Each structure stands twice: as C-alpha cells, then as structure tokens.
Amino acid sequence: MSLPKPAFNALVERISPPPVPSVQAWARAYDGARGPLIDLSQAVPGYPAHPVMLELLGQTAASLAYTGYGPIEGERKLRDAYAAHVSQIYGAPLAAENIHVTSGCNQAFICAVMAVAGAGDTVLMTEPYYFNHETTLAMLGIGTRFVACRAEDGFLPTVEGVAAALDAGVKALALVSPNNPTGAVYPPDLLAAIADLCRDRGVWLILDETYRDFLPSGKAAPHDLFRRQGWEDFIVSLYSFSKSFCIPGHRLGAITAGPAFIAQVAKIMDNLQICAPRAAQAAVEQALPVLAGWREENRLEILKRAEALREVMAGLQDWQLAAVGAYFAFVRHPFAGVSSATVAEALAKTVGVSCIPGGYFGPGQEGYLRFAFANADVDGIRALSARLDGFAL
C-alpha cells in the first residue's frame, strides 16, 4: 500500500520559478565569439560600492554591538537619518516614526501589502508589472487586477483607466516609479491625480520608489504626496538602499508611512525576520550624508548610459526604444509573433546580449525586452549597435 504524499502549498506551487536564474543560464551558454557579454539582465549597479561604504560595512560587521537583535522598526539612528534625508528630498516634515527599515525593498512590499490586504482581497497593479510584486500577491492569496499601460502613453496609466479599475473590491493600488520594467517616470501631476482617486475611494496607494535616486530631474521632488494633509492615512512609499549605495547583497530597504501603518508593519516584520541586518543599517546611517556627492556622480553616470542607449537605438532600423528611464529601457524587438523568451535566449547565446523577456512582465508584453542598462558602462552600451544590427533568429 502506497502512503499518501504531503502536498505543497498550492498558492506557491502554481507560481513560476524565479526568472533571473534562467536568464543567467542563457548567458553562461554564450561562447564569447562576439566579445565580452553585455549583461543587461538583473537590475544591479554596474560599478562597485565606494571604499568608504565597504570600510563602514567591515567595521560594523566586526562589532559586537550589532550581533544581537535590534529594534523591529530598525536602528533609531538610521530611522532618524533617513527621515531627515526624505524630508529634504520632498520638502516635508518626516520623522523616525514614519520609517520602518526592512531587509530589501521586496520585503518592504511584502510587509506593505500584508498590512492592508489578505487572502481574497484585491490589489490593483499596472501592466507591464514587476514580476516579484505579482508573485508575492499570488502566493499570499491576494487577487490582482491590472491597469494597462500602453506604449503610446509612455507606459503610464491614464487617470481614467485607474478610476475605472478602483472598485469596491480593491484594497490598494501598487505603482512603481521610476518603473520596473519600462523605466517610465510618473509625473508629479499624474501621481497627484491618482492619489486623489485613492483617497476618495478609501484605497491605499503603495508607491515603490526603488530607483528614485536616478531621476533625471536631480534635486526636484518626485512628487508632493508627503506635503498633503492626511497623507499618512493612505500613502505608503517603498525604497531600496541597494542601488544608490551598490550593496544589494546586504538587503536593506525602507517603508515611509504614517505611524499607524508602521505599527502594523512591525507586527509582520517580527514574524518575518524580527529586524533588518543591523551592521548594514549602522553603516548606511553613517554613509548617508558622507557619500551624497558620490551618489550624485552616479546619478549623472546613469543618465550618460541612458543617453548612450538612446543613441544606439536611434541608429537601429528594426528595433524600437519604447521607453527609457532610471535603470531600465523597454525595447520592442523586430520579431513579430515570436515569444520574447525565444528572442532573449537567442540574443544571450549567440551575440552575448543578456536581457529579460518582456513576457515575464505580463501576458501582453511578448513584443518587448527589458534592458537594465545601468548594469553596463557607456562603451558596453555602444557595443550593442553591432550586436543587434543584423541579428536574426
């Protein structure tokens, strides 16, 4: 008699495996015939962390002071420092009570959605979407609804489209600006109009601002949401220290929200991880003011890379740069009717260009590829011209 086998969680079992490892496997199959691999796949900085950052990480990691558990909401000094930093960016009075430190921005998103939605509830997202957001909601049993973002609209949602989708079943709207995967940047007036809708409908607005430090506008505030009366009752902002400090392996992110929201997140965080990595928190708290000039230089460097990509794509007859901004470009490939995974695999294996298939970001995106251009220097980006010109399946 055969024994019954225990089952997996069906919500987890039915979601696809993580997409990045498969893309990396395609890149490893490249034989180098066309020159070094041009890696435009994972969204990681294409330059190392500053020596001061590394020194601080070494010092704090070696300190006994950070080997025990810390405050669930994060180290008070980092919460103070980051609150002051965000206050300066947005011209709004924010305090440590508005900040919860997390282990990366993916964890910030998990905490944020769990604070406002549960199994059977619905979260509204834009399409194309960031795949980790979609799979997070799926494995939590939270339903998803989508607002289409069209190429002709710059991959931004229309206010009318959002209004039509915000019905009584939606608990939160999740946006990403600058966007992953398209790079589209939400103008302040569009965010203001969408925030008005969320406030009026009693819906949380969760705004993932992971790539905020690489906006072309520099010191201009990305939006005015934190200056609104009563923003704490419906606005949540997510952030990652990984990109601007070049420390994705140290997993550090943050939530900015009202104190009541932070209190809910603390309950969740205590069960997920208790506290974010303490040594990294202590190091970033010291690096935040010290490395401001270096981070600005990196922002300008990323803008140069974006411009180099625009120039390359303008010179290619069959490829179209559909959107570009911050870390990403969404590129329309010339192979109608061919899946984006087939195109991306062939690019990686035959000409050494590694990128993410557009189909990974939603069923209507098979005609696109995501280029994470921040991961390549200007020379590498310019080398794309020869690799893409004449490429055939």
N, C-alpha and C positions, 0 to 999 in steps of 0.2 A: 504494500500500500504506500503510495507516494504521499509525502507530507505537504500540507499547503505552504506556499511561499508567502512570506510577508510582502506587502505591497509598498511601493514608494508613494510619496505624496503626489497625487495626480496633478496638482497645480504646478509643481516643479518639473515633474517628468515630461509634461507636454511642451514645455518651452524648449527652444533650440539651444544647443551648446554655445558657449561664448564664441563670438565670431572672429575676434582678433587672432587667436591661435591658428585658425585655418588659413587666414591671410598670410601670417608669418611663415607657415609651411610652404605656401606657394613661392615666397621669396627665397626660402632656403634651397629650392629646386633650381634657381637661376644659376647658369654656368659662368657668368661674368663676361660673356662674349662681347657685350656692348659697353663694357666699362663698369665701374662700381655701381652697386644697387642704389637707386634713388628711392628712398623709403618715405613714402607719403601716406603711410597707413595709420599707425597709432598716434594720437594727439599728445606727443611729448616734446619738450623743448629740444631743439637741435643744437644746443650749446650747454656746457656744464654749469653747475651751481658755482657761485662766487666763492673764492677761497675763504672769505670771512664766514660765509654760511657754513662751509664744511668745518671750519675751525670751531665755530659755536656748537655745531652738532656733536663734534667729538668731545668737547668739554662737558656738555650737558649729559651726553650718553654715559660718560665716565663718572658722573656724580651720583653719590648715594642719595642725594636729595630727591631724585626722580625715580627711584626704584620701587617705591610703594604706590598704592592707589592715590589718585588725586581727586579734586572736586569733579563731580559728574559733569557739570556745565563747562568745565575747562579751567585752566590755571587763571587765577584772578588777574595777574599781570598781563597775560595775553589778551584777556577779555577787555581790560581797560585800554590797552594799546590799540587793539583792533577797532574798538568802539570809537576811539579818537580818530583813527585813520578813516573809517567810514563816514564819520561826521564831517571831516574835512572834504571828502570827495563829494558828498551830497548836500553840504551846507545845511545839515540837520542835526539837532541835538540828540545824539545817541549815547547810551551808557552801557556799562558791562552787563546790566540786567537785560539788555536787548540781544545779547550774544550767547550762543551755545557753540562750543568747539566740538567738532566731530572728526572721525577718522576718515578723512577724504570727503569729497562732495557727493559721491554716490551714497555714502552713509547719511549725509545731510538730507538727501532726497528721501531715503527710506524713512528716516525719522519724521520728516515733514509730512509725508503722505499718511503715515501711520497715526500721526497726531490728529488728522482731520477726516480720515476715511477708513472704512473696514470692509471686510468681505461683503459683497453685494452692493456696495456703493459704487459710484462712477466718478472718474477723474477725466476731465477734458484735456486733450493734448493737441498739438499741431502736427500735421503730416506734410513732409517727412518729419520723423521723430527720432530722438536719441534712443537707440535700442535698449540701453540699460534702464531707462525710465519705463519703457513699455514692459520689459520682462519683470521688473520689480513689481509693477502693479499686477501683472498676471499671476505671479507666484503668491501674492497676498490675497488673491481672490477679488481684487478690486477691478471693476469693469472699466473699459476705456471707450471713449468716444473721440472723434478726430475732427478738426477743422482743417480743411485742405488749404495749403499754401502754394499758390501757382507761380510758375517761373515768371509770367508776365506781370505779377505783382511783387517781384523781387523776393519771392518765397516768404512773404509776410502775410499774416491773416488779415482779412478785412474786418472792420468793426461789425459790419452786418453779418458776416459769417459767424463770428463769435457770439453775437447776440442771439442768432437763430439756434445755436447749439447749447446755450446756457439754460437748460430747462430745469425743472424742479428736482430731477434726479442727480444733478451734478454737484459734488461736494467741493471740488477745487478745479482750477484751471492751471496747468503747468506749462510755462513758457521757458525758452532758453534764448538769452540774448547777451552777447553775440551768439548766433545759433550754431549748434552742432546737430546736423551735418553741413548746413548750407553756408554758414558764415554770415548770414543776413543779420543786420543790426536793427533792432526795433527803435524807431524814432521816439523821442520823449512824448510827442503828442499822441502817437498811437498807443503807447503804454498808458498814458493818462486816460484815454478814452476806454480802453479795455478795463482799467482799474475802476472806472466809474460803473461799468456794467457789473463787475464782480461785487462791488459794494452794494449796488442797488438790488442785486439778486441774492445777496447773502451767501456768496461763494468766495472761498479763499483763492487768492492769486499767489501761486508759488513761482517765483522768478529765479531761475538758475542763471547766475552771473559769473560762472567759472572763468570766462575769458574777458572779463571786464577790463583787465589791466592792459589790453592790447587794442583798445578802441582808437580809431584814427583821430577822434576829437580831442585826445590828450586830457587836459585838466577840466574840460567841460563835464558837468554832471550827466551821467547817462539818463537820468530821469529825476522827477521831483516827488516821487511817491512818498519818501520819508518826511517830506515837509507838509504833507496833508494832515488835516485834523482827523484824528481817529484812525490813522493808518494801521496801528497795532491790532485793530480788530479784523483785518482781512488781508494784509500784505505780509509775505514771507520771502526773504531773499537768501539765496544759497551762494556759497563762494568756495573756491579752492585755493590753497596756498601752493599747490603743486606746480603750477605753470610759471608764475612770475618769479618764484624762488628756485625753480628747477629741482624740486625734491618730491616727485610723485611717489617714490618708494617709501617715504616717511608718512604718507597718508594723513593729511591734515586739511580739514575744511572748516567751514563755519556757517551757522544759521544766524540771520538777523531778523528779529521779530519782536512782538510785544512780550512783556514779562509773563503774561498768562500762557502764551504759546510756548515760551521757553520752559515753563514749569511742566507742561505736558511732555515735551521732548525729553526732559530729564528722567521721567518715568520709563520712557522707551530706551534711552541710552543706558540706563542702569542695567537693563536686561540684555542689551546687545553687546556692550563692551565695558561698561562701568565708566571708563574715561578714555579720551583720545590719548595717543602716545605723549607722555609727559616731557621727555627730553626734547622732542621736536617742538613742542609748544614753547618751552623755555628759550630755545634757540631762535625761533621765529619772532618771539616777543622782542628780543634784542636786535634782530636783523631788520625788523620792520622800518624803523627810522634810518638806520645806518646805511641800508642798501637802496634807498629811494632813488638816488641818481643812477645806479646801475640798472634798476628795473626800468627806468625811463629810457635808458640807452637800448635796452632790449625791445621795448615797445617800438622804438624807431627802426630797429633792425627788422622786426617782423613786418613793419609797413614796407620796407625795402623789398622783402621777399614777396609780399603780396603784389607789389608793382612789377617785379620781375615776372611773376606768373601771368599777370595781365598782358605783358608784352609778348610772352611766349605764345599764349593762347590766341592773341590777335593775329599772329603770323601763321596760324594753322588753319587750313581751309575747311577741314571736315569736323573739327572739334569746337565746341561752344562753351565758353565760360558763362554759366548760367547765374552764378552768384559767388561772391568772394568777400571775406571779412575776417578780422581777428586771426584765427588759426586755420580756417577752412576755406576751401573752394568746392562748389558743386559743379561738376563738369558733365556736359552732355556728350556721350560718346556717339560715334557715327554709325553704329551697327544696329539698325532698326530690327526689332524682333528678336535680338539676341539678349540673353539674360546678362545682367550686369556682373554676376559672378563668373560667367564664362569669359567675359571681356577682361575682368580684373585678373583672373588666373593666367590668362594668356599674356597679359602685359607683364606680370611678375616673372613668369617662367621664361619668356622669350626675349624681352628687351630690358628686363631689370627695373621696372617701374611698379612699385608696390603701393596699392591703394585699396580702399574699402568699397565693395559693390554698393551701389545706390539701393538695391533691393533689400539690403539689410536694414534700411531706414523706413520701410513701408512698402506695401504691395504696388503702389503706383510709381515707384522710383527706379524701375529697371533700366531706364534710358540714361541713368546718371552714375557717376563715380564720385566718391569723396576723396579729395586731395587734402591731406593735412600738411600744408606747405611750410608750417613753422618748423617742421622736423628736418628740413633741408636748407642748406645755405643758398645764396644767390647763384653761385656757379652751378650747383646741382640742379636748381630750378631751370636755369638756362639750358642745361643739357637735355631737358625734357623735349625740346624742339626736335632734335634729331631722332629721339626715341619714338615720338608719336607720329612724326611725319612719315607717311608711307606704311605705318603699322597695319597689318592685315591679319585676320583670323585664319 
